[in-house]
Amino acid sequence: MASARGSVVQRTTFTLTVTSSSIAVATSLSTQASTKFAIGDRVYVSSGPLNVRKQPRTNSAKLGTQPTGAQGAVVGGPIFRSNYWWWKINYDTGADGWSIENFLEKVSPIPTPTPTPTPAPTITDFDFFLANGGLKSTNQGSFVTNFVTATLVSGTSQSVSFSTSGLPAGATATFSPTSCSPACSSTFTISTLSTTPAGNYTITVTGTATGGLIKTTPFTLTVIGVDTIAPSIPTGLIATAVSSSQINLSWTASTDNVGVAGYKVFRGGVQIAIVITGTSYQNTGLTASTIYSYTVSAYDAAGNNSAQSSSVSATTQSAISAKFVIGDRVQVSSGPLNVRATPSISGTILGVQATGAFGTVIGGSVSADGYNWWQINYATGADGWSTEDFLAIVMNLDAINLPICTASLQTPETTITYYVATNEQGANNELCDGLAPTNEGGNRCPFKDFASLRVREKLFSTADGNFGTKSVTVKVRAGTYFIHPLQLFPSEPLQPLLINANGQSENESVVLMNYNGEQAILDGTCPSNISGCDFPENPGKIWTILEIYGSNIIIQGLTFDNAYGRNIQIGAADTHIRCNKLIGSYGSDSDSIKATSGEGPVYIYGNEFSGPNEQAIDGTKARDWIIENNTVRDGGGFGFKFEALNVLMRNNSFINLRSPGVIALGADGSSPHAKEYEAYYIRAKNNTFAGVKKPDIFGHCYDCAFSGNSVSGAEAGVHFGDEHPGYPDGCQNGTWCLPSTNASFFNNRFRDIRGLEGFNNVFVVADALRIIEFAAGNNLYCVPSGEQPIFWRGGVVPQDLIYDLATWQERSGIDYGSEVLAATDPKCTSW
């Protein structure tokens, strides 16, 4: 209570805020006072212990407890609080105070002589309070409710009537009920008019008992002014078409007597959006080359809306080209191509790019001046905006799934199938039609060898020099086929087996394959007395066994052996070299498979390379090659230079190779060429290296990557190469060559890395003169107990070697997320 017991006038200030513009009138609340006891009654505790509290409520301070049977006299109450009726008891012993009547019973009176009558109390004391402290607010023209609760402090309960004073002009107050006998409650409502002045008012509630006792309690009423003034109309509306599907709007802010809450955007007279923050809007999802009209209105918190602004219109740009997407690799298909600062023919020319220039799409497209423009980050030279008409996408090799070599691997259905069988009895090159796999008699038999005129015309150059017939399959039965003695082209006695095919699609392919899984060997051995066949290092071997040109060629399931220079030489597009065994190429500068031109795509997969060779695959000038699921043993690895572009090597196994670099992403610059890099966009992914020297060497390679590979038993991990000792300036043609750029190595695993120039655990060799702009991370470096990892970013060996991962990360600014673990850690032993 705010007033002391016995005061005649009591004032209690409280605060209650209601912001709703419409509040329903609460129903009246009235509680009939308990009559269980009366002041002066003797009572006892019927079920103890019973709490004795300082005030009549459950959260009041507890003064003590009374046991079952304790007696006392009622000196106050009843008061209804906390859902209980409370009585103030003067106990015979222990604490006095307020207790709940539920656990009290009246003591039966003992008959006594009739006492002298005692006059009844002539003074009644009551109190009352307002719910929630009293602070209330309401809008003009609305109403608000509150509750008055009256309590009997002492004496006999008398009816108390309620009234208010201090109401603002036009406001009225009502009570329901208008009077009640404590303890009791009454609901009162204050109603205002729309003309009631806004402001804060002190309202006094007065309670008057029938005995004449008066109590008062003040509270604050806030009357909130209702806003009826709309914001000003937005001005300066501008509509700008920024693409084929988006128009941007902006306008000048409106003003309001209270404040603008937001804006409504209309298109063609129909509301399409609400803008709460700022004065702009981006309308997306529109149709290309279409005109749209817009207006804008403003509104405030009171719901007042301005009129719509003046209408403006804009036309979306013509349809955006979908030729490329951000991140695509592209090449200049026809140069020189201008590179501009902005996507417009009036944009400043920053430079030009030549035919074949390689780059990455980083922006666009933008339609302007009749062209679609793309922002290109070129490998060298100026970067900027170029028209798409002279750009071609680099083939997405990652999206291509190649088949697995199995007995059921299918080849395309071609128009005709021929058979060759060197061991077939009765086969004759001139009489056999080659259409039967076995000798059925007469001319129904396979060709004896590859010297047949019909085979020659189907696979090789015809007499008039034209391409061979398209859509043909040649199946070779078990046996060894010596290529040189066939003398297919007498004027060139060392000419290899030559496919010059004219396949135009998968269903018009030229297929050379084994018959039903039989081992058919194409052998390069020739007599040593034949001129040109007597190579000093390996006499009796021709230079090349098979050369292929044209398009849509499949070489499948054959065995190649005894070539001096190379087993297969490729100059054909859309070519599959798959599921073959390629045994050695025995010269000092030999390659089992050699590229001779920039034709592509070429797919080399499921093959087994073994025996001596300088490189298993020499991808000189290779373009759009996938090399997948091959096994390479004992010889050399793969190399790509002379502007090789877009090569993906994945899921290959390299075992016990002798070449210094198993995968050469670029070269050492010893060969002259007109470009700044040896190779572009070469990736090695998810390969396995075991018992090799250096699994990869980056050399003047742009946008090349080594990721997801597992390396064990190598001399070094990732190696960014050494320059050819004869060309310390970087390339044979001097300033043209640039260090490897945009290189990356992620998610690789290295263990048992030993022996590079007497050092162990050399995981990364990245001389700052050989590599710039490279990224790395999430690699696993496994180190034997008691040893340290080694990284090198350049400088002098051994002073500048880095012996811990944290220092390497700090100095290089890369390789975060990687970890160095003991070689015995499960992560290092589980692969």
C-alpha positions in Angstrom: 0.0 0.0 0.0 1.2 3.5 -0.8 -0.4 5.1 2.5 0.2 4.3 6.2 -2.7 2.5 8.1 -4.9 5.2 9.7 -4.4 8.0 7.2 -7.5 9.6 5.9 -6.3 10.4 2.4 -4.1 8.1 0.4 -2.5 8.9 -3.0 -0.9 6.2 -5.2 0.8 7.0 -8.5 1.0 4.3 -11.1 1.6 4.0 -14.9 -0.1 1.8 -17.6 0.3 2.3 -21.3 -2.1 0.9 -24.0 -1.3 1.7 -27.6 -4.1 -0.1 -29.3 -6.5 2.2 -31.0 -9.4 -0.1 -30.1 -9.7 -1.7 -26.7 -12.7 -3.8 -25.7 -14.4 -3.0 -22.4 -13.5 -5.5 -19.9 -16.2 -7.3 -17.9 -16.7 -6.3 -14.3 -14.8 -8.2 -11.6 -16.4 -8.5 -8.1 -15.5 -10.8 -5.3 -17.8 -11.4 -2.3 -15.9 -11.0 1.0 -15.3 -14.1 3.2 -17.5 -14.4 6.3 -15.8 -17.4 7.8 -14.4 -15.3 10.7 -15.0 -11.9 12.3 -12.7 -9.6 14.1 -12.1 -10.9 17.6 -12.9 -14.6 16.8 -10.7 -17.2 18.4 -9.2 -19.5 15.8 -6.9 -22.5 15.7 -4.6 -24.1 13.1 -6.4 -27.1 11.6 -3.4 -28.3 9.5 0.1 -27.2 10.2 2.7 -26.0 10.0 0.9 -22.9 8.7 3.0 -19.9 7.2 2.6 -16.5 8.9 3.4 -13.7 6.5 4.0 -10.0 6.8 1.5 -9.0 4.2 -1.6 -10.8 2.8 0.0 -12.4 -0.3 2.0 -15.5 -1.0 5.2 -13.6 -2.0 5.3 -11.6 1.1 8.0 -12.1 3.7 7.4 -15.1 6.0 7.6 -14.2 9.7 7.3 -17.8 10.9 5.0 -20.8 11.1 2.4 -22.1 13.5 1.9 -25.8 14.3 -1.4 -27.7 14.2 -3.6 -26.6 17.1 -2.0 -23.3 17.7 -4.6 -20.6 18.7 -4.9 -16.9 18.4 -7.3 -14.1 17.8 -8.5 -12.5 14.5 -7.4 -8.9 14.4 -7.7 -8.1 10.7 -9.1 -9.1 7.4 -10.4 -10.6 5.3 -8.3 -9.6 2.3 -8.4 -11.5 -1.0 -4.9 -11.8 -2.5 -3.0 -14.4 -4.5 -6.3 -16.3 -5.0 -6.7 -16.8 -1.2 -8.6 -15.1 1.7 -6.2 -13.9 4.3 -6.8 -13.1 8.1 -4.5 -11.3 10.4 -4.0 -13.4 13.5 -2.6 -12.5 16.9 -1.3 -15.9 17.9 -1.0 -16.9 21.6 2.6 -17.8 21.0 5.1 -17.4 18.2 4.9 -15.1 15.2 1.8 -12.9 14.5 0.7 -12.0 11.0 -1.4 -12.9 8.0 -2.4 -16.5 7.3 -4.7 -18.2 4.8 -8.2 -19.1 6.1 -8.2 -22.6 4.5 -6.1 -23.9 7.3 -7.9 -22.1 10.2 -11.0 -23.0 12.1 -13.0 -21.1 14.7 -12.6 -22.2 18.4 -15.9 -23.3 19.8 -17.0 -20.8 22.5 -17.1 -21.8 26.2 -20.3 -20.9 27.9 -19.6 -17.9 30.2 -21.7 -15.5 32.1 -23.3 -12.9 29.9 -20.7 -10.2 29.6 -21.4 -6.6 29.7 -22.1 -5.5 26.0 -19.1 -3.8 24.3 -19.9 -1.0 21.8 -19.3 -1.9 18.1 -16.4 -0.2 16.3 -17.4 3.1 15.0 -14.5 3.6 12.6 -14.0 1.5 9.4 -10.6 1.6 7.5 -10.3 0.5 3.9 -7.8 0.9 1.1 -7.8 0.5 -2.7 -5.3 0.4 -5.6 -5.3 0.4 -9.4 -4.1 -2.4 -11.6 -0.7 -2.2 -13.3 0.3 0.9 -11.5 -2.3 3.1 -13.3 -0.5 4.6 -16.3 -2.9 4.4 -19.2 -2.9 5.8 -22.8 -5.5 5.9 -25.5 -5.8 7.5 -28.9 -8.1 10.4 -29.5 -11.7 9.1 -30.1 -11.0 5.8 -28.3 -11.2 4.5 -24.7 -9.2 2.7 -22.1 -10.1 0.5 -19.1 -8.6 -0.1 -15.7 -9.5 -2.0 -12.5 -9.9 -0.7 -8.9 -9.5 -3.2 -6.1 -10.7 -2.2 -2.6 -9.6 -4.0 0.6 -10.8 -3.8 4.2 -8.0 -2.8 6.5 -10.0 -2.8 9.8 -13.5 -2.3 11.2 -16.7 -3.4 9.5 -17.0 -3.6 5.8 -19.0 -0.6 4.3 -20.0 0.1 0.8 -17.4 2.3 -1.1 -18.4 4.3 -4.1 -15.9 5.5 -6.8 -15.5 8.7 -8.8 -12.9 10.5 -10.8 -11.6 14.1 -11.3 -9.1 15.8 -13.6 -10.5 14.4 -16.9 -9.5 16.2 -20.1 -12.1 18.0 -22.1 -14.6 15.7 -23.8 -13.5 12.6 -21.7 -15.9 10.7 -19.5 -15.4 8.0 -16.8 -17.7 5.1 -15.7 -17.4 2.4 -13.0 -18.9 -1.0 -13.0 -20.1 -1.5 -10.4 -20.2 2.1 -9.2 -19.8 0.9 -5.6 -18.9 -2.3 -3.7 -18.0 -3.5 -0.2 -14.4 -4.4 0.4 -12.8 -6.7 -0.4 -14.1 -6.1 -4.0 -13.2 -4.8 -7.4 -14.7 -2.4 -10.0 -13.9 -1.8 -13.6 -13.7 1.7 -14.8 -13.6 3.0 -18.4 -12.3 6.4 -19.7 -13.6 7.4 -23.1 -12.3 10.3 -25.2 -13.6 12.2 -28.2 -11.6 12.9 -31.4 -11.5 16.5 -30.2 -10.1 15.6 -26.8 -6.7 17.4 -26.6 -3.6 15.2 -26.8 -1.4 15.3 -23.8 -0.7 13.8 -20.3 -3.3 14.2 -17.6 -3.3 13.4 -13.9 -6.6 11.7 -13.0 -7.6 11.2 -9.4 -9.8 8.3 -8.4 -11.8 8.8 -5.1 -13.3 6.1 -3.0 -15.9 7.2 -0.4 -17.2 4.7 2.3 -20.7 5.0 3.6 -19.3 5.8 7.0 -17.7 8.9 5.5 -14.1 7.8 5.1 -12.5 9.0 1.8 -9.4 7.7 0.1 -7.9 8.9 -3.2 -5.4 7.6 -5.8 -4.0 9.6 -8.7 -2.7 8.1 -12.1 -1.5 9.5 -15.4 -3.6 9.3 -18.5 -2.0 9.9 -21.9 -4.2 11.0 -24.8 -2.4 10.3 -28.1 -3.1 12.6 -31.0 -4.4 10.9 -34.1 -2.5 11.8 -37.3 -4.8 12.6 -40.2 -2.3 14.3 -42.5 -0.9 12.3 -45.4 2.8 12.6 -46.5 3.7 14.6 -49.5 3.7 13.0 -53.0 7.1 11.5 -54.0 8.9 13.4 -56.7 11.8 12.8 -59.0 10.9 9.2 -59.9 13.4 7.7 -62.3 13.2 4.2 -63.9 16.4 2.7 -65.4 16.6 -0.6 -67.3 19.8 -2.4 -66.1 19.3 -5.7 -67.9 16.8 -7.7 -69.9 14.9 -8.7 -66.7 15.5 -5.8 -64.3 14.5 -2.1 -64.0 15.8 0.0 -61.1 13.6 2.8 -59.5 14.7 5.8 -57.4 12.9 8.9 -56.2 13.1 11.9 -53.9 11.9 11.3 -50.3 8.5 12.6 -49.2 7.9 14.6 -46.0 5.2 14.2 -43.2 4.1 16.0 -40.1 5.0 13.0 -38.0 7.2 10.9 -40.2 7.1 8.8 -43.4 6.7 5.1 -42.7 7.4 3.8 -46.2 6.5 3.8 -49.9 4.2 1.8 -52.1 5.4 0.9 -55.6 2.9 0.5 -58.5 3.5 -1.0 -61.9 0.8 -0.4 -64.5 -1.4 0.9 -61.7 -1.1 -2.3 -59.6 0.9 -2.3 -56.3 3.9 -4.6 -56.6 6.0 -3.8 -53.5 6.4 -1.8 -50.3 9.7 -0.1 -49.5 10.3 0.5 -45.8 13.9 1.6 -46.0 15.4 4.0 -48.5 14.0 5.5 -51.7 14.8 2.9 -54.3 13.5 -0.4 -55.6 14.8 -3.1 -58.0 12.1 -4.7 -60.1 13.4 -8.1 -61.3 11.9 -11.0 -63.2 10.8 -8.9 -66.1 10.5 -9.8 -69.8 13.2 -8.7 -72.2 12.5 -5.8 -74.6 9.3 -4.8 -72.8 8.1 -1.3 -71.7 6.9 -0.9 -68.0 5.4 2.1 -66.3 5.7 2.9 -62.6 4.3 5.2 -59.9 5.1 5.6 -56.2 3.1 6.8 -53.2 4.1 7.5 -49.6 2.3 6.5 -46.3 2.8 7.1 -42.6 2.3 5.1 -39.4 -1.3 6.3 -39.1 -2.2 4.8 -42.4 -2.4 8.1 -44.3 -1.4 7.6 -48.0 -0.3 10.3 -50.4 -1.4 10.4 -54.0 0.7 8.4 -56.5 3.6 10.2 -58.2 3.8 11.1 -61.8 4.3 8.0 -64.0 7.6 7.1 -65.6 8.4 4.3 -68.0 11.5 2.2 -69.0 12.1 -0.6 -71.5 14.0 -3.7 -70.5 17.2 -4.5 -72.4 17.2 -7.2 -75.1 17.6 -10.8 -73.9 20.9 -11.6 -72.2 23.1 -14.1 -73.9 23.5 -17.5 -72.3 26.5 -18.4 -74.3 28.7 -18.3 -71.2 28.4 -18.3 -67.5 30.7 -16.8 -64.9 33.7 -18.9 -64.4 33.8 -20.3 -68.0 37.1 -20.6 -69.7 37.1 -19.0 -73.2 39.4 -18.5 -76.1 39.5 -15.8 -78.8 38.3 -17.6 -81.9 39.1 -14.8 -84.3 41.5 -12.0 -83.4 42.7 -9.4 -82.9 39.8 -8.8 -80.5 39.4 -5.4 -78.8 39.3 -5.3 -75.1 37.3 -2.3 -73.7 37.0 -0.6 -70.4 33.1 -0.7 -70.6 30.7 -2.9 -72.5 30.1 -0.5 -75.4 31.7 0.2 -78.8 32.4 3.6 -77.4 34.3 2.2 -74.4 38.0 2.9 -74.2 40.1 0.3 -75.8 42.5 -1.1 -73.2 44.3 -3.5 -75.6 43.7 -6.3 -78.1 43.9 -10.1 -77.8 45.1 -12.4 -80.5 43.4 -15.5 -81.9 43.8 -18.3 -79.3 44.1 -16.0 -76.3 42.9 -17.7 -73.2 40.8 -16.2 -70.3 38.1 -16.6 -67.7 34.6 -15.0 -67.8 34.2 -12.8 -64.7 31.3 -10.6 -65.7 28.4 -10.2 -68.1 26.6 -10.5 -70.2 25.6 -7.0 -71.1 23.6 -6.2 -74.2 24.7 -2.9 -75.8 25.2 -1.4 -79.2 23.9 -4.6 -80.9 26.4 -6.9 -79.2 26.5 -9.1 -76.1 29.5 -8.3 -74.0 31.4 -10.3 -71.5 34.1 -9.3 -69.0 37.2 -11.5 -69.4 40.2 -11.9 -67.2 42.7 -12.9 -69.9 45.8 -14.9 -69.1 48.1 -12.1 -70.4 47.6 -8.7 -71.8 44.6 -6.4 -71.1 41.6 -7.5 -69.2 38.2 -6.1 -69.9 35.0 -6.3 -72.0 34.9 -8.2 -75.3 32.0 -9.1 -77.7 31.0 -12.7 -77.6 31.0 -13.1 -81.4 34.7 -13.7 -81.4 34.9 -15.8 -78.2 34.5 -19.6 -78.0 34.0 -21.6 -74.8 36.7 -24.0 -73.7 35.1 -27.5 -73.5 33.9 -28.5 -70.0 35.7 -31.8 -69.5 34.6 -32.3 -65.9 31.1 -33.0 -67.1 32.1 -35.8 -69.3 31.7 -39.4 -68.0 33.8 -42.0 -69.8 33.0 -45.7 -69.8 34.9 -48.4 -67.9 36.9 -51.1 -69.8 34.9 -54.3 -69.4 34.2 -57.3 -71.6 30.8 -55.8 -72.4 32.1 -52.4 -73.5 30.1 -51.4 -76.5 31.4 -49.8 -79.7 29.2 -47.9 -82.1 27.1 -49.7 -84.7 28.9 -49.0 -88.0 27.8 -49.7 -91.5 30.2 -52.6 -92.1 32.6 -54.8 -90.0 35.7 -56.4 -91.4 37.9 -59.1 -89.7 41.6 -59.6 -89.8 43.2 -62.9 -88.7 46.9 -63.5 -89.4 46.7 -67.1 -88.1 43.4 -68.1 -89.8 43.9 -71.0 -92.2 42.9 -70.3 -95.7 42.7 -66.6 -95.4 43.9 -64.8 -98.5 44.2 -61.0 -98.9 42.9 -61.0 -102.5 40.2 -63.7 -102.3 38.8 -63.2 -98.8 36.0 -60.7 -98.4 36.9 -60.0 -94.8 33.3 -60.2 -93.7 33.5 -63.4 -91.7 35.5 -63.9 -88.5 36.4 -67.5 -89.5 37.2 -69.3 -92.8 33.9 -70.6 -94.0 35.2 -71.6 -97.4 35.4 -69.7 -100.7 35.8 -66.1 -100.1 34.0 -66.1 -96.7 37.1 -65.6 -94.6 39.0 -62.8 -92.8 41.8 -60.8 -94.3 45.2 -62.3 -93.7 46.8 -59.0 -92.6 46.5 -55.2 -93.0 47.9 -55.2 -96.6 44.5 -56.0 -98.1 43.4 -53.4 -100.6 40.0 -53.4 -99.0 41.4 -52.8 -95.5 43.7 -50.1 -96.9 40.8 -48.3 -98.5 38.6 -48.5 -95.4 41.2 -47.4 -92.9 44.0 -45.7 -94.8 44.5 -43.1 -97.5 43.1 -44.1 -100.8 45.0 -44.0 -104.0 43.6 -40.5 -104.8 44.7 -39.2 -101.3 41.2 -38.8 -100.0 40.0 -39.9 -96.6 39.1 -43.5 -96.0 35.5 -44.7 -95.9 33.5 -43.7 -92.8 31.5 -45.9 -90.5 33.6 -49.1 -90.5 34.8 -51.5 -87.8 37.9 -53.7 -88.2 38.2 -56.5 -85.6 41.5 -58.1 -85.2 41.8 -61.7 -84.2 44.5 -63.2 -81.9 48.0 -63.0 -83.3 51.0 -60.8 -83.9 50.8 -58.4 -86.8 54.2 -57.0 -88.0 53.5 -53.6 -89.4 56.7 -52.9 -91.4 56.8 -56.0 -93.6 53.3 -55.2 -94.8 54.8 -52.4 -96.9 51.5 -50.6 -97.2 53.2 -47.7 -98.9 56.2 -48.9 -100.8 57.5 -45.4 -101.4 57.8 -45.0 -97.7 59.0 -48.3 -96.4 59.0 -47.2 -92.7 55.5 -45.8 -93.0 53.3 -47.0 -90.0 49.8 -48.3 -90.0 47.9 -45.2 -90.9 44.3 -44.4 -90.3 43.1 -41.4 -92.2 39.4 -41.7 -91.4 36.4 -39.7 -92.2 34.1 -40.5 -89.3 31.6 -37.7 -88.7 29.8 -38.8 -85.5 29.6 -41.5 -83.0 27.5 -43.6 -85.4 29.9 -42.9 -88.2 33.1 -43.9 -86.4 36.1 -45.8 -87.6 36.9 -48.5 -85.1 40.0 -50.6 -84.9 39.8 -53.2 -82.1 40.5 -56.8 -81.0 38.0 -59.5 -81.6 36.0 -60.8 -78.6 38.8 -60.0 -76.1 41.5 -61.9 -78.0 45.1 -60.6 -77.8 46.0 -58.9 -81.0 49.5 -57.5 -81.1 50.6 -54.8 -83.4 54.4 -55.2 -83.5 57.0 -52.7 -84.8 59.7 -55.2 -85.3 61.4 -55.3 -88.8 64.4 -57.0 -90.2 67.6 -55.2 -89.5 68.7 -55.3 -93.1 65.9 -52.9 -94.2 67.2 -49.4 -94.8 66.1 -47.0 -92.1 65.2 -49.7 -89.7 68.6 -50.0 -88.1 68.5 -47.5 -85.2 71.8 -47.7 -83.3 70.1 -47.8 -79.9 67.4 -50.4 -80.7 67.9 -51.9 -84.2 65.0 -53.7 -85.9 62.2 -51.4 -84.8 60.2 -48.9 -86.9 59.6 -45.4 -85.5 55.8 -45.4 -85.2 53.3 -48.3 -85.2 50.0 -46.5 -85.7 49.2 -42.9 -86.9 45.6 -41.7 -86.8 44.1 -38.6 -88.5 40.6 -37.4 -89.3 37.8 -37.7 -86.7 35.7 -40.1 -84.7 38.2 -42.9 -84.4 38.3 -45.6 -81.7 41.3 -47.7 -80.9 40.3 -50.4 -78.5 41.7 -53.6 -76.8 44.9 -53.9 -78.8 48.5 -54.5 -77.7 51.4 -52.4 -79.1 55.0 -53.3 -78.8 58.5 -52.8 -80.3 58.1 -49.2 -81.5 61.3 -47.2 -81.6 59.7 -43.8 -81.3 56.1 -44.1 -80.4 53.2 -46.6 -80.4 50.4 -44.2 -81.4 50.6 -40.8 -83.0 47.4 -38.7 -82.8 46.3 -36.0 -85.1 42.6 -36.7 -85.0 39.6 -35.2 -83.2 36.8 -37.0 -81.3 39.2 -39.9 -80.8 39.1 -42.6 -78.1 42.2 -44.6 -77.2 40.9 -47.1 -74.7 41.6 -50.4 -73.0 44.9 -51.0 -74.8 48.3 -52.3 -73.7 51.1 -50.1 -74.8 54.5 -51.7 -74.1 57.5 -49.5 -74.4 58.8 -47.1 -77.0 62.5 -47.8 -76.9 64.2 -44.7 -78.2 65.9 -42.1 -76.0 63.3 -39.5 -76.9 60.3 -41.7 -77.2 56.6 -41.3 -76.3 54.1 -44.2 -76.1 51.4 -41.8 -77.3 52.3 -38.5 -79.1 50.1 -35.6 -80.1 51.0 -33.9 -83.4 48.4 -31.1 -83.6 45.8 -29.2 -81.7 43.0 -31.5 -82.7 40.5 -32.4 -80.0 38.7 -33.7 -78.1 40.8 -36.8 -77.4 40.0 -39.4 -74.8 42.7 -41.8 -73.5 41.4 -44.1 -70.8 41.6 -47.6 -69.3 45.0 -48.2 -70.9 48.1 -50.0 -69.5 51.4 -48.3 -70.2 54.6 -50.2 -69.3 58.2 -50.6 -70.3 60.7 -48.0 -71.3 59.7 -44.7 -72.7 60.5 -41.1 -72.2 56.9 -40.2 -71.7 53.8 -42.4 -71.7 51.9 -39.5 -73.2 53.4 -36.4 -74.9 50.5 -33.9 -75.1 52.3 -31.3 -77.2 49.6 -28.9 -78.5 46.9 -31.1 -77.0 43.5 -29.5 -76.7 40.5 -30.8 -74.9 42.0 -34.1 -73.7 40.8 -36.4 -70.9 43.3 -38.9 -69.7 41.5 -41.2 -67.2 41.9 -44.5 -65.3 45.2 -45.4 -67.0 47.9 -47.4 -65.2 51.5 -46.3 -66.0 54.5 -48.4 -64.9 58.2 -48.3 -65.2 58.6 -45.6 -67.9 57.7 -41.9 -68.0 54.6 -39.9 -67.3 52.6 -37.3 -69.1 53.8 -34.0 -70.4 51.9 -31.0 -71.9 53.5 -28.0 -73.6 53.5 -25.9 -76.9 50.3 -24.2 -75.8 48.5 -27.3 -74.7 45.1 -26.2 -73.6 42.3 -27.8 -71.4 43.6 -31.2 -70.3 42.1 -33.2 -67.5 44.0 -36.1 -66.0 42.0 -38.0 -63.4 42.0 -41.3 -61.5 45.3 -42.5 -63.1 47.9 -44.7 -61.3 51.6 -44.0 -61.7 53.9 -46.7 -60.3 57.7 -46.8 -60.1 58.3 -44.2 -62.9 61.8 -43.0 -63.7 61.2 -39.7 -65.4 62.0 -36.6 -63.3 58.5 -35.2 -63.6 55.6 -37.6 -63.7 53.1 -35.0 -64.8 54.5 -31.9 -66.5 52.0 -29.1 -66.4 53.9 -26.9 -68.9 57.6 -27.2 -69.6 61.0 -25.7 -68.8 61.0 -23.2 -71.6 63.6 -24.9 -73.7 61.4 -24.9 -76.8 60.7 -21.6 -78.7 57.1 -20.6 -79.2 55.2 -17.3 -79.5 53.1 -17.5 -76.3 53.8 -16.3 -72.8 53.0 -19.7 -71.3 53.8 -23.3 -72.2 50.3 -24.6 -71.3 46.9 -23.4 -70.2 44.2 -25.0 -67.9 45.9 -28.3 -67.2 44.4 -30.2 -64.2 45.6 -33.4 -62.4 42.8 -34.7 -60.1 42.5 -37.8 -57.9 45.5 -39.6 -59.3 47.7 -42.0 -57.3 51.6 -41.8 -57.4 53.8 -44.4 -55.9 57.5 -44.8 -56.2 58.0 -41.8 -58.4 60.5 -38.9 -58.4 58.4 -35.8 -58.7 54.6 -36.4 -59.1 54.1 -33.0 -60.8 56.1 -30.2 -62.2 54.4 -26.8 -63.0 56.4 -25.0 -65.7 55.1 -21.7 -67.3 51.5 -23.0 -66.8 48.5 -20.7 -66.6 45.4 -21.7 -64.6 46.8 -25.2 -63.8 45.8 -27.4 -60.8 47.0 -30.4 -58.8 44.1 -31.6 -56.5 42.8 -34.6 -54.7 46.0 -36.7 -55.5 47.7 -39.2 -53.3 51.5 -39.3 -53.4 53.8 -41.8 -51.7 57.5 -42.7 -52.2 58.3 -39.6 -54.2 61.3 -37.3 -54.0 59.1 -34.2 -53.7 55.5 -33.2 -53.4 54.3 -30.2 -55.5 57.1 -28.8 -57.6 57.0 -25.6 -59.6 59.9 -26.6 -61.7 63.4 -25.6 -62.7 64.4 -23.7 -65.8 66.3 -25.3 -68.6 70.0 -24.6 -67.7 70.6 -23.2 -71.2 67.8 -20.5 -70.8 68.1 -19.0 -67.3 66.0 -16.0 -68.4 62.9 -18.2 -68.6 62.4 -19.3 -72.2 64.4 -19.9 -75.3 62.8 -16.9 -76.9 63.5 -14.8 -73.8 60.9 -12.5 -72.4 57.9 -14.3 -73.8 57.8 -16.9 -71.1 56.1 -16.0 -67.8 56.1 -17.8 -64.4 53.2 -20.1 -63.7 50.2 -18.1 -62.7 46.8 -18.9 -61.1 48.1 -22.3 -60.1 46.5 -24.3 -57.3 46.9 -27.4 -55.2 44.2 -28.6 -52.8 43.2 -31.7 -51.0 46.3 -33.7 -51.8 47.9 -36.3 -49.5 51.7 -36.8 -49.2 53.7 -39.4 -47.4 57.2 -41.0 -47.5 58.6 -38.0 -49.4 62.4 -38.5 -49.4 65.6 -37.8 -51.2 65.3 -34.5 -53.1 68.9 -33.2 -53.2 69.6 -34.9 -49.8 66.5 -33.6 -48.0 63.4 -35.5 -46.8 59.8 -34.3 -46.5 60.1 -31.6 -49.2 56.4 -31.1 -49.8 56.3 -27.9 -51.8 58.9 -26.3 -54.0 57.6 -22.9 -55.0 60.3 -20.5 -56.0 58.9 -17.0 -56.2 60.6 -16.6 -59.6 58.7 -19.7 -61.0 55.2 -19.2 -59.6 53.0 -16.2 -58.8 49.3 -16.0 -57.9 48.8 -19.5 -56.6 46.5 -21.0 -54.0 46.5 -24.0 -51.8 44.7 -25.6 -48.9 43.4 -28.7 -47.1 46.5 -30.8 -47.9 47.8 -33.6 -45.7 51.6 -33.8 -45.1 52.7 -37.0 -43.3 56.1 -36.8 -41.6 58.0 -39.6 -39.8 58.6 -39.3 -36.1 61.5 -37.0 -35.3 61.5 -35.3 -38.7 60.3 -32.0 -40.0 58.3 -30.9 -43.1 60.1 -28.7 -45.6 58.6 -26.0 -47.8 60.5 -23.5 -50.0 59.3 -20.2 -51.5 62.7 -19.2 -52.9 66.0 -17.9 -51.7 69.1 -19.8 -50.8 69.2 -23.5 -49.8 69.3 -24.5 -47.0 69.1 -21.1 -45.2 65.7 -20.2 -46.6 64.0 -23.6 -46.2 60.9 -23.4 -44.1 60.5 -26.2 -41.5 57.0 -25.8 -40.1 53.5 -25.4 -41.6 52.6 -22.2 -39.7 55.6 -20.3 -41.0 55.0 -21.6 -44.5 51.4 -20.4 -44.4 52.4 -17.0 -43.0 55.1 -16.4 -45.7 53.2 -17.8 -48.6 49.8 -16.6 -47.6 48.2 -19.9 -48.6 47.7 -23.5 -47.6 45.4 -22.8 -44.8 43.3 -25.8 -43.6 46.3 -28.1 -44.3 47.8 -30.2 -41.6 51.1 -32.0 -40.8 50.6 -35.3 -39.1 52.8 -38.1 -37.9 53.3 -40.8 -40.5 51.7 -43.3 -38.1 48.5 -41.3 -37.8 45.5 -43.2 -39.2 44.9 -40.5 -41.8 48.4 -41.2 -43.1 48.2 -45.0 -43.1 44.7 -45.5 -44.4 45.5 -45.0 -48.1 
